[in-house]
Amino acid sequence: MDVVELLPHLHLLRFPVGQAYLWRDGDESTLIDAGPPGSAAPIAALLPGRLRRIVLTHFHEDHVGGAGELAAMTGAEVLSHRLDAPFVRGEAPGPPPVFEDWELPLHAEALRHLPQGEFTRPPRLTELSDGDDLDFGDGARVVHVPGHTPGSIALHLPRHGVLFTGDTVAASPQDGSPIPGVFNTDRPQTLSSYTQLASLTPNTTCVGHGDPIMGPWASTHDSRI
């Protein structure tokens, strides 16, 4: 796991597949996503104080795989949108992506780097809805952005100009510009959600895959997606 400081109170945690973000408020921290299975121990080792909560942007294993084990280790509350909550808990299989042909080799490569088999699920889960406010970052607003999954969410910290997008937004591997994320359950919904997030005009955009986008970005996207 690589750790990159983005702001004095914000760090990027990068894994072989996917990434998470750690936001610090004094001696308490909030983790946005939890990495793939096996990520709990390295995350716990770098925590600067109490981990109060783990907010999951969606149910895919590269984002929730470490949540259950980390919650058991730290006592942190785990939160997810109500529509993805049954999939996070493992009560039902989540809906699969509807792949574009060009996405298939990308997905196969990602799977090659993910641990196989079941992983520890969160013992308890707090369900979120659009518009909920969370007590970190001087006020974090939950934004429901369906398309990548039914219950995908973003988190907007307006006082800091920070936006956590989950996989609704990615950074282009070519030039680092924002593009809609891949492997979506509903492509048109994802494009609509992408445009919705662009309208928030963040100064720091913490995407699900790729380098964070430091500075404003426009609502443009790769025509393939």
GIWO-V521293 format. One record per pair of residues at least 12 apart in sequence whose ideal C-beta (glycine too) atoms are under 10 Angstrom apart, sorted by the first residue. I is the first residue (numbers start at 1). J is the second residue. D is the distance in whole Angstrom. If there is no record, write none. Layout:
i->[I:I]
j->[J:J]
d->[D:D]
This chain:
i->[1:1:1:1:1:1:1:1:1:1:1:1:1:1:2:2:2:2:3:3:3:3:4:4:4:4:6:6:6:6:6:6:6:6:6:7:7:7:7:7:7:7:7:7:8:9:9:9:9:9:9:9:9:9:9:9:10:10:10:10:10:10:10:10:10:10:10:10:11:11:11:11:11:12:12:12:12:13:13:13:13:13:13:13:13:13:13:14:14:14:15:15:15:15:15:15:15:15:15:15:15:15:15:16:16:16:16:16:16:16:16:17:17:17:17:17:17:17:17:17:17:17:17:17:17:17:18:18:18:18:18:18:18:18:18:18:18:18:18:18:18:18:19:19:19:19:19:19:19:19:19:19:19:19:20:20:20:20:20:20:20:20:20:20:20:20:20:20:20:20:20:20:20:21:21:21:21:21:21:21:21:21:21:22:22:22:22:22:23:23:23:23:23:23:23:23:23:23:23:24:24:24:24:24:25:25:25:25:25:25:26:26:26:27:27:27:27:28:28:28:28:28:28:28:28:29:29:29:29:29:29:29:29:29:29:29:29:30:30:30:30:30:30:30:30:30:30:30:30:30:30:30:31:31:31:31:31:31:31:31:31:31:31:31:31:31:31:32:32:32:32:32:32:32:32:32:32:32:32:32:32:32:32:33:33:33:33:33:33:33:33:33:33:33:33:33:33:33:33:33:34:34:34:34:34:34:34:34:34:34:34:34:34:34:34:34:35:35:35:35:35:35:35:35:36:36:36:36:36:36:36:36:36:36:36:36:37:37:37:37:37:37:37:37:37:37:37:37:37:37:37:38:38:38:38:38:38:39:39:39:39:39:39:39:39:40:40:40:40:40:40:40:40:40:40:40:40:41:41:41:41:42:43:43:43:43:43:43:44:44:44:44:44:44:47:47:47:47:50:50:50:51:51:51:51:51:51:51:52:52:52:52:52:52:52:53:53:53:53:53:53:53:53:53:53:53:54:54:54:54:54:54:54:54:54:54:54:54:54:55:55:55:55:55:55:55:55:55:55:55:55:55:55:55:55:55:56:56:56:56:56:56:56:56:56:56:56:56:56:56:57:57:57:57:57:57:57:57:57:57:57:57:57:57:57:57:57:57:58:58:58:58:58:58:58:58:58:58:58:58:58:58:58:58:58:58:58:58:58:59:59:59:59:59:59:59:59:59:59:59:59:59:59:59:59:59:59:60:60:60:60:60:60:60:60:60:60:60:60:60:60:61:61:61:61:61:61:62:62:62:62:62:62:62:62:63:63:63:63:63:63:63:64:64:64:64:64:64:64:64:64:64:65:65:65:65:65:66:66:67:67:67:67:67:67:67:67:68:68:68:68:68:68:68:68:68:68:69:69:69:69:70:70:71:71:71:71:71:71:72:72:72:76:77:77:77:77:78:78:78:78:78:78:79:79:79:79:79:79:79:79:79:79:80:80:80:80:80:80:80:81:81:81:81:81:81:81:81:81:81:81:81:81:81:81:82:82:82:82:82:82:82:82:82:83:83:83:83:83:83:83:83:83:83:84:84:84:84:84:84:84:84:84:85:85:85:85:85:85:86:86:86:87:87:87:88:88:88:88:88:89:89:89:89:89:90:90:90:90:90:91:94:94:94:94:95:95:95:95:96:96:97:97:97:97:97:97:97:97:98:98:98:98:98:99:99:99:99:100:100:100:100:100:100:101:102:102:102:103:103:103:103:103:104:106:106:107:107:110:110:110:127:128:128:128:128:128:129:129:129:129:130:130:130:130:130:130:131:131:132:132:132:134:134:136:136:137:137:137:137:137:137:137:137:138:138:138:138:139:139:139:139:139:140:140:140:140:140:140:140:140:141:141:141:141:141:141:141:142:142:142:143:143:143:143:143:143:143:143:143:143:143:144:144:145:145:145:145:145:145:145:145:145:145:145:145:145:146:146:146:146:146:146:146:146:147:147:147:147:147:147:147:147:147:147:147:147:147:147:147:147:148:148:148:148:148:148:148:148:148:148:148:148:148:148:148:148:148:148:148:149:149:149:149:149:149:149:149:149:150:150:150:152:152:152:152:152:152:152:152:152:152:152:153:153:153:153:154:154:154:154:154:154:154:154:154:154:154:155:156:156:156:157:157:157:158:158:158:160:160:160:161:161:161:161:161:161:161:161:162:162:162:162:162:162:163:163:163:163:163:163:163:163:163:163:163:163:163:164:164:164:164:164:164:164:165:165:165:165:165:165:165:165:165:165:165:165:165:165:165:166:166:166:166:166:166:166:167:167:167:167:167:167:167:167:167:168:168:168:168:168:168:168:168:168:168:168:168:168:169:169:169:169:169:169:169:169:169:169:169:169:169:169:169:169:170:170:170:170:170:170:170:170:170:170:171:171:171:171:171:171:171:171:171:172:172:172:172:172:173:173:173:174:176:176:176:176:176:176:177:177:177:177:177:177:177:178:178:178:178:178:178:178:178:178:178:178:178:178:178:179:179:179:179:179:179:179:179:179:180:180:180:180:180:180:180:180:180:180:181:181:181:181:181:181:181:182:182:182:182:182:183:184:187:190:190:191:191:191:194:194:194:194:195:195:195:196:197:197:198:198:198:198:198:198:199:201:201:201:201:202:202:202:202:203:203:203:205]
j->[13:14:15:16:19:20:35:38:39:41:42:43:45:46:14:15:16:19:22:42:43:46:19:21:211:212:21:22:23:162:204:206:211:212:214:23:24:160:161:162:203:204:212:214:24:22:23:24:25:26:29:48:136:137:160:162:22:23:24:32:137:157:160:162:164:204:206:212:23:24:29:46:48:206:207:211:212:31:32:33:34:35:39:42:43:46:66:35:209:211:33:34:35:36:38:39:42:43:62:65:66:113:114:35:36:62:110:112:113:114:115:35:36:60:61:62:63:65:109:110:111:112:113:114:115:209:33:34:35:36:39:60:61:62:63:65:110:113:114:167:208:209:32:33:35:62:63:206:207:208:209:210:211:212:32:33:34:35:36:39:43:54:55:56:57:62:63:66:67:70:164:206:208:33:55:57:155:162:164:206:207:208:212:43:46:47:48:51:53:55:136:137:140:155:157:160:162:164:206:47:48:49:136:137:49:52:135:136:137:138:48:49:50:48:49:50:52:48:49:50:51:52:53:135:136:46:47:48:49:50:51:52:53:54:74:76:136:51:52:53:54:55:76:77:79:134:135:136:137:140:155:164:43:47:51:52:53:54:55:56:66:67:70:71:74:76:78:53:54:55:56:57:63:136:140:153:154:155:164:165:166:206:208:54:55:56:57:58:60:62:63:64:65:66:67:164:166:167:206:208:54:55:56:62:63:64:65:66:67:68:69:70:71:76:78:122:61:62:63:64:65:66:67:70:60:61:62:63:64:65:66:110:113:114:115:119:61:62:64:65:66:67:68:69:114:115:116:117:118:119:120:65:66:69:114:115:119:62:65:66:67:69:70:115:119:65:66:67:68:69:70:71:72:73:74:119:120:66:69:70:73:66:66:67:69:70:73:74:66:69:70:73:74:76:70:73:74:76:74:75:76:70:71:73:74:75:76:77:74:75:76:77:134:135:136:71:74:76:77:78:79:126:134:135:136:140:66:67:68:70:71:74:76:77:78:79:80:122:125:67:76:77:78:79:80:81:126:128:134:136:140:142:153:155:164:166:78:79:80:81:84:85:88:122:125:128:151:152:153:166:80:81:84:145:148:149:151:152:153:154:155:164:165:166:167:168:206:208:80:81:83:84:87:88:94:145:146:148:149:150:151:152:153:166:167:168:181:185:208:80:81:83:84:85:86:87:88:89:90:93:94:95:148:149:150:151:152:84:87:88:94:97:110:114:148:149:152:166:167:183:208:94:111:114:115:118:119:110:111:113:114:115:167:208:209:80:88:149:152:166:167:208:78:80:84:87:88:89:90:119:121:122:114:115:119:120:121:119:120:79:80:88:119:120:121:122:125:88:89:90:119:120:121:122:123:124:125:119:120:121:122:120:122:120:121:122:123:124:125:120:122:123:122:122:124:125:126:121:122:123:124:125:126:122:125:126:127:128:132:134:142:153:155:122:125:126:127:128:151:153:127:128:129:130:132:142:144:145:146:149:150:151:152:153:166:125:126:127:128:129:130:144:150:151:127:128:129:144:146:149:150:151:152:153:125:127:128:146:149:150:151:152:153:122:125:126:127:128:151:125:127:151:149:150:151:121:122:125:127:151:121:122:123:124:125:118:119:120:121:122:121:149:150:151:185:149:150:185:186:183:185:148:149:182:183:184:185:186:187:183:184:185:186:187:182:183:184:187:182:183:184:187:224:225:224:182:224:225:182:183:184:224:225:183:182:183:182:183:182:183:209:151:142:144:151:153:155:142:144:151:153:142:143:144:145:146:153:143:144:144:153:155:155:157:155:157:155:156:157:158:159:160:162:164:157:158:159:160:156:157:158:159:160:155:156:157:158:159:160:162:164:154:155:156:157:158:163:200:154:155:156:155:156:163:164:165:166:168:193:196:197:200:193:196:165:166:167:168:169:181:189:190:192:193:194:196:197:168:184:185:186:189:190:192:193:167:168:180:181:184:185:186:187:188:189:190:191:192:193:194:196:165:166:167:168:169:170:180:181:182:183:184:185:186:187:189:190:193:194:208:166:167:168:183:184:185:186:189:190:185:186:189:165:166:167:168:181:184:185:189:190:193:208:165:166:168:193:166:168:169:193:196:197:200:202:205:206:208:206:197:200:202:202:204:206:200:201:202:202:203:204:200:201:202:203:204:205:215:216:202:203:204:205:206:212:197:198:200:201:202:203:204:205:206:207:212:213:217:202:204:205:206:207:208:212:178:180:181:193:194:197:198:200:202:205:206:207:208:212:213:181:193:197:206:207:208:209:180:181:182:183:184:190:207:208:209:180:181:184:189:190:191:192:193:194:196:197:207:208:181:190:193:194:197:198:202:205:206:207:208:209:210:213:217:221:182:194:207:208:209:210:211:213:222:225:205:207:208:209:210:211:212:213:217:210:211:213:221:222:209:210:211:222:207:210:211:212:213:214:210:213:217:218:220:221:222:194:197:198:202:205:207:210:213:217:218:219:220:221:222:194:207:210:217:220:221:222:224:225:192:193:194:195:197:220:221:222:224:225:193:194:207:208:209:210:225:208:209:222:224:225:209:225:225:221:225:219:221:225:219:220:221:225:219:220:221:219:217:219:216:217:218:219:220:221:219:216:217:218:219:214:215:216:217:215:216:217:217]
d->[6:7:6:9:9:9:7:10:7:10:5:7:9:8:4:8:10:9:8:9:10:6:9:10:9:8:8:10:10:9:7:7:10:6:7:9:10:8:10:8:10:7:10:9:8:9:6:5:7:9:9:10:10:8:8:10:7:6:8:10:9:9:8:7:10:7:8:9:8:8:9:8:9:7:10:8:6:8:10:9:9:7:8:8:6:8:10:9:10:9:10:10:5:6:9:6:9:10:7:9:9:9:9:10:8:9:9:10:5:8:10:9:6:10:9:5:10:10:9:5:9:9:5:5:10:8:7:10:6:6:9:8:9:4:6:9:8:9:9:9:7:7:10:7:7:9:9:8:8:7:7:9:10:9:6:4:6:5:10:8:7:9:10:10:10:10:8:8:10:10:10:9:9:7:10:10:9:9:6:5:10:10:8:8:8:8:8:9:10:9:6:6:8:9:8:9:8:9:9:9:6:8:9:10:9:8:9:5:7:8:10:8:10:7:4:6:10:9:6:5:8:5:9:9:8:10:6:6:6:7:5:7:9:10:10:9:8:8:6:5:8:7:9:10:10:8:9:4:7:8:9:10:7:9:6:9:7:5:7:9:9:8:7:10:9:7:10:9:8:5:8:7:9:10:9:10:10:6:5:10:8:7:10:8:8:6:6:9:9:8:4:8:10:9:8:8:7:9:9:7:5:9:7:10:7:6:7:4:4:8:9:6:9:9:8:9:10:7:7:9:6:4:9:9:9:6:5:8:9:4:7:10:8:5:6:8:7:9:9:4:7:10:9:8:8:5:9:8:9:4:8:7:7:8:10:6:8:9:6:3:9:8:8:10:10:9:4:8:8:4:4:9:8:6:9:10:8:9:8:9:8:9:6:10:9:6:9:9:9:9:6:5:7:10:9:10:7:10:8:8:8:7:9:9:4:8:4:9:9:9:6:7:10:9:7:9:10:6:5:7:6:8:7:9:7:10:9:5:9:6:6:9:5:7:5:7:9:8:10:10:10:9:8:5:8:10:9:8:7:9:8:8:8:6:8:10:7:7:4:8:7:9:6:8:9:9:9:10:8:9:8:8:9:9:9:9:9:6:6:7:8:7:8:3:7:8:10:7:8:8:10:6:9:9:9:9:10:6:4:9:6:4:7:5:6:9:10:10:8:7:9:9:4:8:9:4:5:9:10:10:5:9:10:6:9:7:9:9:9:10:8:9:10:10:8:7:9:9:7:8:9:9:10:6:8:10:7:7:10:9:6:10:9:9:9:10:9:10:10:7:8:7:9:8:9:9:6:10:10:8:8:8:8:7:5:9:10:8:9:10:9:8:9:8:8:5:9:9:9:9:7:4:5:5:7:10:10:8:5:9:9:9:9:9:10:5:6:8:9:7:9:6:9:9:8:9:6:9:4:8:7:5:7:9:7:5:8:5:9:8:9:9:10:8:6:8:7:7:7:8:7:5:7:8:9:8:6:9:9:9:8:3:7:5:10:10:10:4:7:6:10:9:10:7:9:10:9:8:8:8:4:3:9:9:10:9:9:10:6:7:3:7:8:10:6:9:5:8:7:9:10:9:8:9:8:7:7:6:10:9:6:7:10:9:6:8:9:10:5:9:9:7:8:9:8:7:7:5:9:9:7:8:9:8:4:6:6:10:9:9:7:6:7:7:9:7:9:10:8:9:9:8:7:7:10:9:6:9:5:6:9:9:9:10:6:8:8:6:9:8:9:9:5:8:8:7:10:7:7:10:9:6:7:4:9:10:8:8:8:9:9:10:7:9:9:8:8:9:4:9:7:6:7:10:7:9:4:7:9:7:7:6:9:5:7:5:9:10:9:9:8:9:7:5:8:7:10:9:8:6:8:7:6:8:9:9:10:9:9:7:7:8:8:9:8:7:10:5:9:10:8:8:9:4:8:7:6:9:10:8:7:5:8:9:6:9:7:8:9:5:7:5:7:7:3:3:7:7:5:8:10:10:7:5:5:9:10:9:5:9:7:5:7:8:10:8:6:8:10:8:9:8:9:9:8:6:9:10:10:7:8:9:9:5:7:6:9:9:9:9:8:7:9:9:6:9:10:6:6:8:8:9:6:8:10:10:9:10:9:8:6:7:9:9:10:8:10:9:9:8:7:9:8:6:4:6:9:10:9:6:7:5:8:7:9:6:10:6:9:4:9:7:5:7:9:10:9:10:9:9:8:5:8:9:10:9:10:8:9:9:6:10:10:9:6:7:5:6:10:9:8:10:10:9:8:5:10:9:4:8:7:8:9:8:4:7:7:5:9:10:6:10:10:5:6:9:6:9:8:6:9:9:6:6:8:10:7:9:5:7:9:9:8:9:9:7:10:5:6:5:5:10:10:10:9:8:5:9:7:3:5:7:6:10:7:10:10:10:7:9:7:9:9:10:7:5:9:7:9:10:8:7:9:8:9:9:8:9:7:10:7:7:9:6:5:8:9:8:8:10:8:9:9:10:8:5:5:9:6:10:8:4:9:10:10:5:7:10:5:9:8:8:6:7:9:8:10:8:10:9:7:10:8:7:9:8:10:7:8:7:10:6:9:5:10:8:9:9:9:9:7:7:4:8:9:7:6:8:10:10:10:9:8:8:6:7:10:6]
